[in-house]
């Protein structure tokens, strides 16, 4: 596949960039450890912590790569290759998801060690983590392309990511908040990730059944990829 060389290049060049390491690896793991130390029994927080790790890992990685490529004008060389815009976006999304899966696995291993109950459904858990990473990676690619000045990408990502931690039910259940607050959460992909993982890890969900949350994560992945292709065509 044409996307494989791009994925290999991205992993080699951007895995250890400051943005990928600080926001993509260190922050989610330290954040998870802070809750583990504070609460000990973290079964109810495990879905949210894994989702937060996936969100920050994927978006930070793809943002780091696109920021460097747009600022150094190396992205144009990729556009000259015999590869379509869709394949370029697919490669970016897949490499971000791969990095996110690595960080998600580390976080899941940490929280699993401190969970009281066994994982309710492992295959569904793995599927939920995969779809969440794809959706978050696609979101990160879209934001990295739609922001006009690449220097401001990380700022805009944090404007989106930090509120999502609280409007998605990752820290506290959405059922504790007013309906208008819940409505805000329903427009973000992280809400569907948290509820999907809550069901697969613990056997129950708060707002959205996995019958809907998992397909919606896939839908959001495709939606953000299509929007990214459209943004890329407008830029070049």
PAZAPA-4460 file (N, C-alpha, C; in steps of 0.05 Angstrom, whole numbers, plus 32768, in hexadecimal, padded with zeros to 4 digits):
% residues 236
    n_x    n_y    n_z   ca_x   ca_y   ca_z    c_x    c_y    c_z   seq   type   mol
   8011   7FE8   8000   8000   8000   8000   8011   8019   8000     1      X     A
   8007   802E   7FF3   8016   8047   7FF2   8019   8055   800D     2      X     A
   8007   804F   801F   8008   805D   8039   801D   8052   804C     3      X     A
   8026   8039   8047   8039   802D   8059   8054   803C   805B     4      X     A
   8060   8045   8045   8079   8055   8047   8074   806F   8057     5      X     A
   805D   807B   8053   8057   8094   8062   8055   808E   8080     6      X     A
   8048   8079   8087   8045   8071   80A3   8061   806C   80B0     7      X     A
   8072   805D   80A1   808D   8057   80AB   809D   8071   80AF     8      X     A
   809B   8083   809C   80A9   809D   809E   809F   80AD   80B5     9      X     A
   8085   80AE   80B9   807A   80BE   80CF   8083   80B4   80EA    10      X     A
   8082   8099   80ED   808A   808E   8107   80A7   8093   810D    11      X     A
   80B8   8092   80F8   80D5   8096   80FB   80DB   80B3   8102    12      X     A
   80CD   80C6   80F5   80D5   80E2   80F7   80C7   80F0   810E    13      X     A
   80AE   80E8   8115   809E   80F8   8128   8097   80EB   8142    14      X     A
   809F   80D2   8146   8098   80C4   815F   80A5   80D2   8177    15      X     A
   80BD   80DC   8173   80CB   80E8   818A   80CD   8106   8189    16      X     A
   80BB   8113   817A   80BA   8130   8179   80AF   8139   8194    17      X     A
   80B6   8151   819D   80AD   815B   81B7   808F   815B   81BB    18      X     A
   8080   8162   81A6   8063   8162   81A9   8057   8147   81AD    19      X     A
   8062   8133   819E   8059   8117   81A1   8060   810C   81BD    20      X     A
   8077   8113   81C7   8080   8108   81E1   8071   8116   81F8    21      X     A
   8071   8130   81F7   8066   813F   820E   8048   813C   8211    22      X     A
   8039   8144   81FB   801C   8142   81FC   8011   8127   81F5    23      X     A
   8020   8118   81E4   8016   80FE   81DB   801C   80E7   81ED    24      X     A
   8032   80E8   81FB   803A   80D1   820C   803B   80D8   8229    25      X     A
   804A   80EC   8230   804F   80F3   824D   8035   80FC   825A    26      X     A
   8027   810F   824D   800F   811A   825A   7FFA   8105   8260    27      X     A
   7FF1   80F5   824D   7FDC   80E1   8254   7FE4   80CD   8269    28      X     A
   7FFD   80C4   8268   8006   80B0   827B   8008   80BC   8297    29      X     A
   8014   80D4   8299   8016   80E2   82B3   7FFA   80E8   82BE    30      X     A
   7FE8   80F1   82AC   7FCC   80F6   82B4   7FBF   80DE   82BF    31      X     A
   7FC3   80C7   82B2   7FB7   80AE   82BC   7FC4   80A6   82D6    32      X     A
   7FDE   80A9   82D9   7FEB   80A1   82F2   7FE1   80B3   8309    33      X     A
   7FDB   80CC   8303   7FD2   80DE   8318   7FB7   80D4   8323    34      X     A
   7FA6   80CB   8312   7F8C   80C0   831C   7F8F   80A6   8329    35      X     A
   7FA2   8095   8320   7FA7   807C   832D   7FB1   8080   8349    36      X     A
   7FC4   8092   834D   7FCF   8097   8367   7FB9   80A3   837A    37      X     A
   7FA8   80B4   836E   7F94   80C2   837E   7F7D   80AF   8387    38      X     A
   7F74   809E   8375   7F5C   808E   837B   7F62   8071   837F    39      X     A
   7F77   8066   8374   7F7C   8049   8378   7F69   8038   8368    40      X     A
   7F51   8035   8371   7F3C   8026   8363   7F31   8039   834D    41      X     A
   7F38   8033   8334   7F31   8045   831E   7F20   8038   8309    42      X     A
   7F11   8023   8310   7F01   8016   82FC   7EEF   802A   82ED    43      X     A
   7EE2   803C   82FB   7ECF   804E   82EF   7EDD   8063   82DE    44      X     A
   7EF7   8068   82E3   7F07   807C   82D4   7F16   806F   82BD    45      X     A
   7F19   8055   82BC   7F2A   8048   82A8   7F22   804F   828B    46      X     A
   7F08   804E   8284   7F00   8055   8268   7F08   8071   8261    47      X     A
   7F05   8084   8273   7F0C   809F   826D   7F2A   80A3   826B    48      X     A
   7F39   8096   827C   7F57   8099   827B   7F62   808E   8261    49      X     A
   7F58   8077   8258   7F61   806B   823F   7F59   807D   8228    50      X     A
   7F41   8088   8228   7F38   809A   8213   7F48   80B4   8212    51      X     A
   7F4F   80BF   8229   7F5F   80D7   822A   7F7B   80D2   821F    52      X     A
   7F86   80BB   8225   7FA0   80B4   821B   7F9F   80B1   81FC    53      X     A
   7F8B   80A4   81F2   7F88   80A2   81D5   7F85   80BD   81C8    54      X     A
   7F74   80CE   81D3   7F6F   80E9   81C8   7F89   80F9   81C6    55      X     A
   7F98   80FB   81DC   7FB0   810C   81DC   7FC6   80FF   81CC    56      X     A
   7FC9   80E5   81CC   7FDE   80D8   81BD   7FDB   80DC   819F    57      X     A
   7FC3   80D6   8195   7FBE   80D7   8178   7FC0   80F3   816E    58      X     A
   7FB1   8105   817B   7FB1   8121   8171   7FCC   812F   8173    59      X     A
   7FDB   8129   8188   7FF5   8135   818B   8008   812B   8176    60      X     A
   8007   8112   8170   8019   8106   815C   8014   8112   8140    61      X     A
   7FFB   8111   8137   7FF5   811B   811C   7FF9   8139   811A    62      X     A
   7FF4   8147   8130   7FF8   8164   8130   8016   816A   812E    63      X     A
   8026   815B   813C   8043   8160   813B   804E   815C   811F    64      X     A
   8045   8147   8112   804F   8142   80F6   8045   8157   80E3    65      X     A
   802C   815E   80E4   8021   8172   80D1   802C   818E   80D7    66      X     A
   8030   8195   80F0   803B   81AF   80F7   8057   81B2   80EA    67      X     A
   8068   819E   80EE   8083   819F   80E3   8082   819F   80C4    68      X     A
   8071   818F   80B8   8071   818D   809B   8066   81A7   808F    69      X     A
   8052   81B3   809B   8047   81CC   8090   805A   81E3   8094    70      X     A
   8068   81E4   80AB   807A   81FA   80B0   8093   81F8   809F    71      X     A
   809D   81E0   809B   80B6   81DC   808C   80B1   81D9   806E    72      X     A
   8097   81DA   8066   808F   81D7   804A   8097   81BC   803E    73      X     A
   8098   81A8   804F   809F   818D   8044   8085   817D   803C    74      X     A
   806E   8188   8044   8056   817A   803E   8050   817A   8020    75      X     A
   805A   818F   8012   8056   8191   7FF6   8064   817A   7FE6    76      X     A
   807A   8171   7FF1   8088   815B   7FE3   8077   8142   7FE4    77      X     A
   8069   813E   7FF9   8057   8126   7FFB   8041   8129   7FE7    78      X     A
   8037   8141   7FE2   8022   8145   7FCF   802A   8140   7FB3    79      X     A
   8044   8142   7FAD   804F   813D   7F92   8052   811F   7F8C    80      X     A
   8050   810F   7FA1   8053   80F2   7F9D   803A   80E7   7F8F    81      X     A
   803C   80D0   7F82   8025   80C4   7F75   8012   80B7   7F89    82      X     A
   8005   80C8   7F99   7FF3   80BE   7FAE   7FDD   80D2   7FB1    83      X     A
   7FC5   80C8   7FB6   7FAD   80DA   7FB8   7FAC   80E8   7FD3    84      X     A
   7F9C   80FD   7FD4   7F97   810B   7FED   7F8B   80F8   8002    85      X     A
   7F79   80E7   7FF9   7F6D   80D4   800C   7F80   80C1   8018    86      X     A
   7F94   80B8   8008   7FA8   80A6   8013   7FBB   80B4   8026    87      X     A
   7FC1   80CD   8021   7FD1   80DD   8033   7FC4   80DF   804E    88      X     A
   7FAA   80E7   804D   7F9B   80EA   8066   7F99   80CF   8075    89      X     A
   7F94   80BA   8066   7F92   809F   8072   7FAC   8098   8080    90      X     A
   7FC3   809D   8073   7FDD   8097   807F   7FE0   80A7   8099    91      X     A
   7FD9   80C1   8099   7FDC   80D2   80B1   7FCA   80C7   80C7    92      X     A
   7FB2   80BF   80C1   7F9F   80B5   80D5   7FA9   809B   80E1    93      X     A
   7FB3   8089   80D0   7FBC   806F   80D9   7FD5   8071   80EB    94      X     A
   7FE7   8082   80E3   8000   8084   80F3   7FFA   8091   810E    95      X     A
   7FE7   80A4   810F   7FDF   80B0   8128   7FD1   809C   813A    96      X     A
   7FC0   808B   812D   7FB2   8076   813C   7FC6   8061   8147    97      X     A
   7FDB   805B   8138   7FEF   8048   8142   7FFD   8052   815A    98      X     A
   8005   806C   8159   8012   8078   8171   7FFE   8078   8188    99      X     A
   7FE5   807F   8183   7FD1   807F   8198   7FCC   8064   81A4   100      X     A
   7FCC   8050   8193   7FC8   8034   819D   7FDF   802D   81B1   101      X     A
   7FF7   8035   81AB   800D   802F   81BD   8009   803D   81D8   102      X     A
   8002   8056   81D8   7FFD   8064   81F1   7FE5   805A   81FF   103      X     A
   7FD0   8053   81F0   7FB8   8048   81FC   7FBE   802D   820A   104      X     A
   7FCF   801D   81FD   7FD6   8003   8209   7FE5   8007   8224   105      X     A
   7FF7   801B   8224   8005   8020   823D   7FF2   8029   8253   106      X     A
   7FDF   803B   824C   7FCC   8045   8260   7FB9   802E   8269   107      X     A
   7FB0   801E   8256   7F9F   8008   825D   7FAD   7FF4   8270   108      X     A
   7FC6   7FEF   826B   7FD6   7FDD   827C   7FD7   7FE8   8298   109      X     A
   7FDC   8003   829A   7FDE   8010   82B5   7FC3   800E   82C4   110      X     A
   7FAE   8016   82B7   7F94   8017   82C5   7F89   7FFA   82CA   111      X     A
   7F90   7FE8   82B8   7F86   7FCC   82BC   7F93   7FC0   82D6   112      X     A
   7FAB   7FC8   82DB   7FB9   7FBD   82F3   7FAB   7FC6   830D   113      X     A
   7F9E   7FDD   830C   7F91   7FE8   8324   7F73   7FE4   8324   114      X     A
   7F68   7FD8   830F   7F4B   7FD4   830E   7F44   7FBC   8321   115      X     A
   7F2D   7FBF   832D   7F23   7FAA   833F   7F17   7F93   832F   116      X     A
   7F07   7F9A   831B   7EF8   7F86   830B   7F07   7F7F   82F2   117      X     A
   7F03   7F68   82E8   7F0F   7F5F   82CE   7F02   7F6E   82B7   118      X     A
   7F11   7F70   82A1   7F06   7F7C   8289   7EEE   7F6B   827F   119      X     A
   7ED8   7F79   827A   7EBF   7F6B   8274   7EC0   7F5E   8258   120      X     A
   7ECB   7F6B   8244   7ECC   7F60   8229   7EE5   7F6B   821B   121      X     A
   7EF9   7F5A   8219   7F13   7F62   820D   7F11   7F68   81EF   122      X     A
   7F04   7F57   81DF   7F02   7F5E   81C2   7EF4   7F79   81BD   123      X     A
   7EDF   7F7F   81CD   7ED1   7F98   81CA   7EE2   7FAF   81D3   124      X     A
   7EF2   7FAA   81E8   7F04   7FBF   81F2   7F19   7FC6   81DD   125      X     A
   7F25   7FB2   81D0   7F39   7FB7   81BC   7F2D   7FC5   81A4   126      X     A
   7F14   7FBD   819C   7F07   7FCB   8186   7F01   7FE8   818D   127      X     A
   7EF7   7FEC   81A5   7EF1   8008   81AD   7F0A   8019   81AD   128      X     A
   7F21   800F   81B7   7F3A   801E   81B8   7F43   8024   819B   129      X     A
   7F41   8011   8189   7F49   8015   816E   7F38   802B   8160   130      X     A
   7F1E   8029   8163   7F0D   803C   8156   7F10   8058   8162   131      X     A
   7F15   8059   817C   7F19   8073   818A   7F33   8080   817F   132      X     A
   7F48   8071   817C   7F61   807C   8172   7F5F   8085   8155   133      X     A
   7F50   8077   8145   7F4C   807F   812A   7F3C   8099   8129   134      X     A
   7F27   809B   8139   7F16   80B3   8139   7F26   80CB   8143   135      X     A
   7F35   80C8   8158   7F45   80DE   8163   7F5B   80E6   8150   136      X     A
   7F68   80D3   8143   7F7D   80D9   8130   7F72   80E9   8119   137      X     A
   7F5B   80E1   810F   7F4E   80EF   80F9   7F47   810C   8101   138      X     A
   7F3D   810F   811A   7F37   8129   8124   7F51   813A   8125   139      X     A
   7F66   812F   812F   7F7F   813D   8130   7F8A   8146   8115   140      X     A
   7F87   8135   8101   7F90   813C   80E6   7F7F   8153   80DC   141      X     A
   7F65   8152   80E0   7F53   8167   80D6   7F5A   8182   80E3   142      X     A
   7F5D   8182   80FD   7F63   819B   810B   7F7E   81A6   8102   143      X     A
   7F92   8194   80FE   7FAD   819C   80F5   7FAD   81A8   80D9   144      X     A
   7F99   81A1   80C9   7F98   81AC   80AE   7F86   81C4   80AC   145      X     A
   7F71   81C6   80BC   7F5E   81DB   80BA   7F68   81F5   80C7   146      X     A
   7F7A   81F3   80DB   7F85   820B   80E7   7F99   8218   80D4   147      X     A
   7F94   8231   80CE   7FA4   823E   80B9   7FC1   8240   80C0   148      X     A
   7FC8   8249   80D8   7FE4   824B   80E1   7FEC   8232   80F0   149      X     A
   7FFF   8222   80E6   8006   8209   80F4   8011   820D   8110   150      X     A
   801B   8225   8116   8025   822A   8131   800F   8229   8146   151      X     A
   7FF6   822E   813D   7FE0   822F   8150   7FD1   8215   8152   152      X     A
   7FDA   8200   8145   7FCC   81E7   8145   7FC9   81DB   8161   153      X     A
   7FDF   81DA   8170   7FDF   81CE   818B   7FCC   81DE   819D   154      X     A
   7FCC   81F8   819A   7FBA   8209   81AA   7F9D   8202   81A5   155      X     A
   7F96   8200   818C   7F7A   81F8   8185   7F73   81DC   818D   156      X     A
   7F87   81CA   818B   7F82   81AF   8195   7F7B   81AE   81B3   157      X     A
   7F8A   81BE   81C2   7F85   81BE   81DF   7F6A   81CC   81E5   158      X     A
   7F63   81DF   81D5   7F48   81EC   81D9   7F32   81D7   81D5   159      X     A
   7F37   81C4   81C4   7F23   81AF   81BF   7F27   8197   81D2   160      X     A
   7F40   818F   81D7   7F44   8176   81E6   7F3D   8179   8204   161      X     A
   7F46   818F   8210   7F43   8192   822D   7F25   8193   8235   162      X     A
   7F14   81A2   8227   7EF7   81A1   822E   7EEB   8185   8229   163      X     A
   7EF5   8177   8215   7EEB   815C   820F   7EEF   8149   8226   164      X     A
   7F04   814D   8236   7F09   813C   824D   7EF2   813D   8261   165      X     A
   7EE4   8154   8262   7ECF   8157   8276   7EB3   8155   826A   166      X     A
   7EB0   815A   8250   7E96   8158   8244   7E90   813C   8239   167      X     A
   7EA3   812A   823B   7EA0   810F   822F   7E98   80FA   8244   168      X     A
   7E99   8101   825E   7E94   80ED   8272   7EAD   80DE   827A   169      X     A
   7EC5   80E7   8271   7EDE   80D9   8277   7EE5   80DB   8295   170      X     A
   7EDF   80F2   82A1   7EE6   80F7   82BD   7ECE   80F2   82CF   171      X     A
   7EB7   80FC   82C7   7E9E   80F8   82D6   7E87   80F1   82C3   172      X     A
   7E76   80E0   82CB   7E60   80D7   82BA   7E4F   80EE   82B0   173      X     A
   7E47   80ED   8297   7E36   8102   828C   7E1A   8102   8298   174      X     A
   7E12   80EC   82A4   7DF8   80EB   82B1   7DF6   80FD   82C9   175      X     A
   7E0D   8107   82D3   7E0E   8119   82EA   7E09   8136   82E2   176      X     A
   7E09   813C   82C9   7E07   8157   82BF   7DEC   815D   82B2   177      X     A
   7DE6   8176   82AE   7DCD   817D   82A0   7DCD   8173   8283   178      X     A
   7DB5   8172   8277   7DB2   8168   825C   7DC1   8178   8248   179      X     A
   7DC2   8193   824C   7DD0   81A4   8238   7DEE   819D   8238   180      X     A
   7DF9   8196   824F   7E15   818F   8251   7E1A   8174   8243   181      X     A
   7E07   8162   8247   7E08   8148   8239   7E07   814B   821B   182      X     A
   7DF7   815E   8212   7DF4   8163   81F5   7E0E   816C   81E9   183      X     A
   7E1E   817C   81F8   7E38   8185   81EE   7E4A   816C   81EB   184      X     A
   7E49   815A   81FF   7E5A   8143   81FD   7E54   8131   81E6   185      X     A
   7E3B   8131   81DD   7E33   811F   81C7   7E3E   8127   81AC   186      X     A
   7E49   813F   81AA   7E54   8147   8190   7E72   8142   818E   187      X     A
   7E7E   8136   81A3   7E9A   8130   81A3   7E9F   8112   81A1   188      X     A
   7EB3   810A   8192   7EB9   80ED   818F   7EC1   80E0   81A9   189      X     A
   7ECD   80EF   81BC   7ED7   80E3   81D4   7EC0   80D8   81E6   190      X     A
   7EA9   80E4   81E4   7E92   80D9   81F3   7E8C   80BD   81EB   191      X     A
   7E8D   80B8   81D1   7E86   809D   81C7   7E9D   8089   81CE   192      X     A
   7EB5   8093   81CF   7ECC   8082   81D7   7EC9   807A   81F4   193      X     A
   7EC3   808D   8205   7EC1   8088   8222   7EAA   8074   8228   194      X     A
   7E93   8078   821C   7E7D   8065   8221   7E82   804A   8215   195      X     A
   7E8F   8049   81FD   7E95   802F   81F1   7EA8   801F   8203   196      X     A
   7EBD   802D   820E   7ED0   8020   821F   7EC4   801A   823A   197      X     A
   7EB2   802B   8244   7EA5   8025   825D   7E95   800B   825B   198      X     A
   7E88   8007   8245   7E79   7FEF   8242   7E8B   7FD6   823F   199      X     A
   7EA0   7FD9   822E   7EB1   7FC2   8229   7EC2   7FBB   8242   200      X     A
   7ECA   7FCF   8251   7EDB   7FCA   8269   7ECA   7FC2   8281   201      X     A
   7EB3   7FCF   8285   7EA4   7FCB   829E   7E89   7FBE   829A   202      X     A
   7E7F   7FBD   8282   7E66   7FAF   827D   7E4D   7FC1   827F   203      X     A
   7E51   7FDB   8280   7E3A   7FED   8280   7E42   8007   8272   204      X     A
   7E2E   8017   826B   7E34   8031   825E   7E22   8046   826B   205      X     A
   7E29   8060   8268   7E1B   8076   8274   7E05   8081   8262   206      X     A
   7E0D   8087   8249   7DFB   8096   8237   7DF7   8087   821D   207      X     A
   7E0C   807D   8210   7E0A   8073   81F5   7E12   8055   81F5   208      X     A
   7E01   8045   81EB   7E06   8028   81E9   7E1C   8023   81D4   209      X     A
   7E2C   800E   81D7   7E41   8008   81C3   7E36   8003   81A7   210      X     A
   7E1D   7FFB   81A5   7E10   7FF7   818B   7E11   8011   817B   211      X     A
   7E11   8027   8189   7E12   8041   817B   7E2E   804E   817D   212      X     A
   7E3B   804C   8194   7E54   805A   8198   7E6A   8050   8186   213      X     A
   7E6D   8036   8182   7E82   802C   8170   7E7E   8034   8153   214      X     A
   7E66   8030   8147   7E62   803A   812C   7E66   8058   8129   215      X     A
   7E5E   8067   813E   7E61   8084   813C   7E7F   808C   813D   216      X     A
   7E8F   807D   814B   7EAC   8083   814A   7EB7   807E   812E   217      X     A
   7EAE   8069   8121   7EB6   8063   8106   7EAC   8079   80F3   218      X     A
   7E93   8082   80F7   7E88   8097   80E7   7E98   80B1   80EA   219      X     A
   7E9F   80B8   8102   7EAE   80D0   8107   7ECA   80CF   80FA   220      X     A
   7ED6   80B7   80FB   7EF0   80B3   80ED   7EEE   80BA   80D0   221      X     A
   7EDA   80AE   80C3   7ED6   80B3   80A6   7ECF   80D0   80A1   222      X     A
   7EBF   80DC   80B2   7EB7   80F8   80AF   7ECF   810B   80B0   223      X     A
   7EE0   8107   80C5   7EF7   8118   80C8   7F0B   8114   80B1   224      X     A
   7F0D   80FB   80A7   7F1F   80F6   8091   7F15   8104   8078   225      X     A
   7EFB   8103   8073   7EF0   8111   805B   7EF4   812F   805D   226      X     A
   7EF0   813A   8075   7EF4   8157   8079   7F12   815E   8076   227      X     A
   7F24   814C   807F   7F40   8151   807C   7F49   8151   805E   228      X     A
   7F3E   813E   804F   7F44   813E   8032   7F3A   8158   8025   229      X     A
   7F22   8161   802D   7F18   817A   8022   7F29   8192   802A   230      X     A
   7F33   8192   8043   7F44   81A8   804B   7F5F   81A7   803C   231      X     A
   7F69   818F   8038   7F83   818C   802A   7F80   8196   800D   232      X     A
   7F6A   8190   8000   7F66   819A   7FE5   7F64   81B8   7FE4   233      X     A
   7F58   81C4   7FF8   7F56   81E1   7FF9   7F71   81EF   7FFD   234      X     A
   7F82   81E1   800D   7F9C   81ED   8013   7FAF   81EB   7FFB   235      X     A
   7FAD   81D5   7FEB   7FBF   81D1   7FD5   7FB0   81CC   7FBB   236      X     A
***
